[in-house]
Amino acid sequence: MTEQTVSVDQTQGALRAFAGDRAPEGAEFRHLLGKARDAARRGRDAWDVQSTGEKVAVALVLNKPAWLKAMDYSMVEAIERTGSAWLALMPAVVRALRDAGEI
């Protein structure tokens, strides 16, 4: 597994998200939210054109084990591939999508 650099802002935002304080801000949160939102709205067509890392993360966010299986990823492999920075953002992304009625 490769080491990823996580900024202080990302870490603090993720901690706030886990605490339920508010959705984290920042480019990574907006990026993951946008990719997940596209796939939630448009399904596999939107998901298929994403990068491998995006596809794995979005499948986890949207709870789509069949999408992971289509890529030959187990849940554990998907979590490892996603990395700690995006994993930390996922609860806030899911909440944002649920609050907007998109999942």
Secondary structure, DSSP 8 states (H G I E B T S, - for coil): -------HHHHHHHHHHHHTS----SHHHHHHHHHHHHHHHHTHHHHHTS-HHHHHHHHHHTT-HHHHHHTT--HHHHHHHH-HHHHHHHHHHHHHHHHTT--
